[in-house]
Each structure stands twice: as C-alpha cells, then as structure tokens.
C-alpha cells in the first residue's frame, strides 16, 4: 500500500466515523441520570477546589470572558493533541508495515518520539493555561470594601 492510499483510507474512516456519530449528538436529550451525574461532577469540582461553591456561573462579564477564552484554548489544545496522537498512530502503523526496512523504522521511531514530545508539550500547555486563567479569575473577582 502506498502512503497516499493509507492517508485516503484514514480520512475516509474519520469522515465515516464523524458521519455516524453526528445523529447521536443531534438527538441527545438530558435525562435525570445525566442531571444527577452533572450535579455529582459539580460537587466533586467544588470539593477539589476547581470551582467556587459561592460563585454563580456567569455571575460577571469578566468570568464569562475568561470562561470563553478558556474553552477556546482548551478546544484548540485538544485538537492539537488529537493530531499528535494520529501522527503517533500513523508512525506506528508505518513501522509495523516497514518490512524490516531500517530507514523506515528509524524514521517511524523519530516520528513517534516527536509525537510523544508534542503530546507532553500540549498537556503542559493545557495545565499552565488552566492554572493561569484560574489565577486571573481569582484576582479579578469582586473585592470587599
């Protein structure tokens, strides 16, 4: 198989997966079990100190802006992480199908190494971004006279 065929097959698989998953997202409904799960996760977030129990969600425009910025950054970092994961998966497939070709094996190893470094960097950026935005949110909160 050529590289072009493999890439075409992967794109077809991703497109088909997205097409098949879209109806389940479109017809999703909130159930009591889902509400209970969300309340449970909210309670865990408050217990872990990730959110403030006294602060209402969207209580101020600053927190809304920070929330939107945080969501955008997290989505972008998530997509980049998925790209690195796909790159690592493809390099592993290329390594397995190299047929003992030393040049392809070393190229695949280097690609896997670079993809792992990329995933670690993206994860670190995710942690640092969330920490900084949480610190900004706590600083810009309402002040007491």
TORKOL-4160 file (C-alpha; in steps of 0.2 Angstrom, whole numbers, padded with zeros to 4 digits, m for minus):
145
<pt num="1" X="0000" Y="0000" Z="0000"/>
<pt num="2" X="0006" Y="0017" Z="m0004"/>
<pt num="3" X="0006" Y="0031" Z="0008"/>
<pt num="4" X="m0007" Y="0040" Z="m0002"/>
<pt num="5" X="m0019" Y="0025" Z="m0001"/>
<pt num="6" X="m0016" Y="0024" Z="0018"/>
<pt num="7" X="m0020" Y="0043" Z="0020"/>
<pt num="8" X="m0035" Y="0041" Z="0010"/>
<pt num="9" X="m0041" Y="0026" Z="0020"/>
<pt num="10" X="m0038" Y="0036" Z="0036"/>
<pt num="11" X="m0048" Y="0051" Z="0030"/>
<pt num="12" X="m0062" Y="0040" Z="0024"/>
<pt num="13" X="m0063" Y="0031" Z="0041"/>
<pt num="14" X="m0063" Y="0048" Z="0051"/>
<pt num="15" X="m0076" Y="0055" Z="0039"/>
<pt num="16" X="m0087" Y="0040" Z="0041"/>
<pt num="17" X="m0085" Y="0040" Z="0060"/>
<pt num="18" X="m0090" Y="0058" Z="0061"/>
<pt num="19" X="m0105" Y="0055" Z="0050"/>
<pt num="20" X="m0111" Y="0040" Z="0060"/>
<pt num="21" X="m0108" Y="0049" Z="0077"/>
<pt num="22" X="m0117" Y="0065" Z="0072"/>
<pt num="23" X="m0135" Y="0059" Z="0073"/>
<pt num="24" X="m0132" Y="0053" Z="0091"/>
<pt num="25" X="m0126" Y="0070" Z="0096"/>
<pt num="26" X="m0141" Y="0079" Z="0087"/>
<pt num="27" X="m0154" Y="0069" Z="0096"/>
<pt num="28" X="m0146" Y="0069" Z="0113"/>
<pt num="29" X="m0158" Y="0073" Z="0127"/>
<pt num="30" X="m0155" Y="0077" Z="0145"/>
<pt num="31" X="m0161" Y="0063" Z="0157"/>
<pt num="32" X="m0162" Y="0063" Z="0176"/>
<pt num="33" X="m0147" Y="0051" Z="0176"/>
<pt num="34" X="m0137" Y="0064" Z="0166"/>
<pt num="35" X="m0143" Y="0078" Z="0178"/>
<pt num="36" X="m0138" Y="0068" Z="0193"/>
<pt num="37" X="m0121" Y="0065" Z="0185"/>
<pt num="38" X="m0118" Y="0083" Z="0182"/>
<pt num="39" X="m0123" Y="0088" Z="0200"/>
<pt num="40" X="m0111" Y="0074" Z="0206"/>
<pt num="41" X="m0097" Y="0081" Z="0195"/>
<pt num="42" X="m0101" Y="0099" Z="0201"/>
<pt num="43" X="m0099" Y="0093" Z="0219"/>
<pt num="44" X="m0083" Y="0085" Z="0215"/>
<pt num="45" X="m0076" Y="0100" Z="0207"/>
<pt num="46" X="m0081" Y="0111" Z="0222"/>
<pt num="47" X="m0073" Y="0098" Z="0234"/>
<pt num="48" X="m0057" Y="0098" Z="0224"/>
<pt num="49" X="m0056" Y="0117" Z="0224"/>
<pt num="50" X="m0058" Y="0118" Z="0205"/>
<pt num="51" X="m0074" Y="0129" Z="0206"/>
<pt num="52" X="m0081" Y="0141" Z="0220"/>
<pt num="53" X="m0097" Y="0135" Z="0228"/>
<pt num="54" X="m0102" Y="0153" Z="0231"/>
<pt num="55" X="m0099" Y="0160" Z="0214"/>
<pt num="56" X="m0113" Y="0158" Z="0202"/>
<pt num="57" X="m0108" Y="0153" Z="0184"/>
<pt num="58" X="m0108" Y="0168" Z="0173"/>
<pt num="59" X="m0110" Y="0180" Z="0188"/>
<pt num="60" X="m0100" Y="0193" Z="0180"/>
<pt num="61" X="m0094" Y="0198" Z="0162"/>
<pt num="62" X="m0076" Y="0195" Z="0167"/>
<pt num="63" X="m0079" Y="0177" Z="0172"/>
<pt num="64" X="m0089" Y="0175" Z="0156"/>
<pt num="65" X="m0075" Y="0181" Z="0146"/>
<pt num="66" X="m0062" Y="0170" Z="0155"/>
<pt num="67" X="m0074" Y="0155" Z="0153"/>
<pt num="68" X="m0075" Y="0158" Z="0134"/>
<pt num="69" X="m0056" Y="0161" Z="0132"/>
<pt num="70" X="m0053" Y="0145" Z="0142"/>
<pt num="71" X="m0065" Y="0135" Z="0132"/>
<pt num="72" X="m0057" Y="0141" Z="0116"/>
<pt num="73" X="m0039" Y="0137" Z="0121"/>
<pt num="74" X="m0044" Y="0120" Z="0128"/>
<pt num="75" X="m0053" Y="0115" Z="0112"/>
<pt num="76" X="m0038" Y="0121" Z="0101"/>
<pt num="77" X="m0026" Y="0111" Z="0113"/>
<pt num="78" X="m0037" Y="0096" Z="0112"/>
<pt num="79" X="m0037" Y="0096" Z="0093"/>
<pt num="80" X="m0018" Y="0098" Z="0093"/>
<pt num="81" X="m0017" Y="0083" Z="0105"/>
<pt num="82" X="m0028" Y="0073" Z="0093"/>
<pt num="83" X="m0017" Y="0077" Z="0078"/>
<pt num="84" X="m0001" Y="0072" Z="0088"/>
<pt num="85" X="m0010" Y="0056" Z="0093"/>
<pt num="86" X="m0015" Y="0052" Z="0075"/>
<pt num="87" X="0003" Y="0056" Z="0070"/>
<pt num="88" X="0010" Y="0043" Z="0083"/>
<pt num="89" X="m0003" Y="0030" Z="0077"/>
<pt num="90" X="0002" Y="0033" Z="0059"/>
<pt num="91" X="0020" Y="0031" Z="0063"/>
<pt num="92" X="0017" Y="0015" Z="0072"/>
<pt num="93" X="0007" Y="0008" Z="0058"/>
<pt num="94" X="0021" Y="0013" Z="0046"/>
<pt num="95" X="0034" Y="0005" Z="0057"/>
<pt num="96" X="0024" Y="m0011" Z="0058"/>
<pt num="97" X="0022" Y="m0011" Z="0039"/>
<pt num="98" X="0040" Y="m0007" Z="0035"/>
<pt num="99" X="0045" Y="m0025" Z="0031"/>
<pt num="100" X="0062" Y="m0023" Z="0040"/>
<pt num="101" X="0067" Y="m0008" Z="0030"/>
<pt num="102" X="0079" Y="0001" Z="0043"/>
<pt num="103" X="0077" Y="0018" Z="0035"/>
<pt num="104" X="0058" Y="0017" Z="0038"/>
<pt num="105" X="0060" Y="0010" Z="0055"/>
<pt num="106" X="0071" Y="0024" Z="0061"/>
<pt num="107" X="0060" Y="0037" Z="0053"/>
<pt num="108" X="0045" Y="0030" Z="0062"/>
<pt num="109" X="0054" Y="0029" Z="0078"/>
<pt num="110" X="0059" Y="0048" Z="0076"/>
<pt num="111" X="0041" Y="0052" Z="0072"/>
<pt num="112" X="0034" Y="0043" Z="0087"/>
<pt num="113" X="0047" Y="0052" Z="0098"/>
<pt num="114" X="0042" Y="0069" Z="0091"/>
<pt num="115" X="0024" Y="0065" Z="0093"/>
<pt num="116" X="0026" Y="0060" Z="0111"/>
<pt num="117" X="0036" Y="0076" Z="0114"/>
<pt num="118" X="0022" Y="0086" Z="0106"/>
<pt num="119" X="0008" Y="0077" Z="0117"/>
<pt num="120" X="0018" Y="0081" Z="0133"/>
<pt num="121" X="0020" Y="0099" Z="0127"/>
<pt num="122" X="0002" Y="0101" Z="0123"/>
<pt num="123" X="m0003" Y="0093" Z="0140"/>
<pt num="124" X="0009" Y="0105" Z="0149"/>
<pt num="125" X="0001" Y="0120" Z="0140"/>
<pt num="126" X="m0016" Y="0114" Z="0145"/>
<pt num="127" X="m0011" Y="0113" Z="0163"/>
<pt num="128" X="m0002" Y="0130" Z="0163"/>
<pt num="129" X="m0016" Y="0139" Z="0154"/>
<pt num="130" X="m0029" Y="0132" Z="0166"/>
<pt num="131" X="m0019" Y="0137" Z="0181"/>
<pt num="132" X="m0016" Y="0155" Z="0174"/>
<pt num="133" X="m0034" Y="0158" Z="0169"/>
<pt num="134" X="m0040" Y="0151" Z="0186"/>
<pt num="135" X="m0027" Y="0163" Z="0195"/>
<pt num="136" X="m0033" Y="0178" Z="0184"/>
<pt num="137" X="m0051" Y="0173" Z="0188"/>
<pt num="138" X="m0047" Y="0173" Z="0207"/>
<pt num="139" X="m0038" Y="0190" Z="0206"/>
<pt num="140" X="m0052" Y="0199" Z="0196"/>
<pt num="141" X="m0066" Y="0193" Z="0207"/>
<pt num="142" X="m0076" Y="0205" Z="0217"/>
<pt num="143" X="m0067" Y="0215" Z="0231"/>
<pt num="144" X="m0073" Y="0218" Z="0248"/>
<pt num="145" X="m0073" Y="0236" Z="0255"/>
